[in-house]
Amino acid sequence: MSVDAKRYLEDWEKHPMRKPRIEKVVVDICTGKSGEPLVKASQLLESLTGQKPVESRAKQTIREFGIRKREPIAVRVTLRRQAAIDFLKRVLQVKNNTLLKKQFDREGNVAFGIKEHIDIPGVKYDPNIGIFGMNITVNIIRPGFRIKRRHIARRRIPKRHRLTPEESMAFLQEEFGIKIAEKEEEYQYGYY
């Protein structure tokens, strides 16, 4: 563990409300067209996560790709609490518990992709479904962050309570034992 991670761990011990947590994990499969591929992707997501997926619709018409506005082209599932943590542990094994530094955004969230769902441990190939890739987005927040989004008495989050990418990396290193790679060469199975 890096020196910075140790500093963050000491800070979280003194101030428990500053320790980050995983709010949600969003799993998304985009087929680019409706019909049979979308149904198969929906079946796959339901078997992987145990939740019924929702459809995402196209925002605009793109004639070159044959996409019409408001046509369903993707499915996604939002996982929370223990289901999110369990799923994240499984998919991080596909990436050899390694994430790139550039996959983290300014607010500490992380997103990565998987080329083939059959790489996930415990998943077998089903010829009726085929092979799909997926995007996984992990939203990491601090306790008390809800005041930014609530409807009654909404407030701004002060800078000292906002999550930084470095803190998010330290949290994932501590909770999931992941390694943070600086360059593509260190990151074996990059999707992006």
Order of alpha helices (4+ residues) and beta strands (2+ residues): alpha-beta-alpha-beta-beta-alpha-beta-beta-beta-alpha-beta
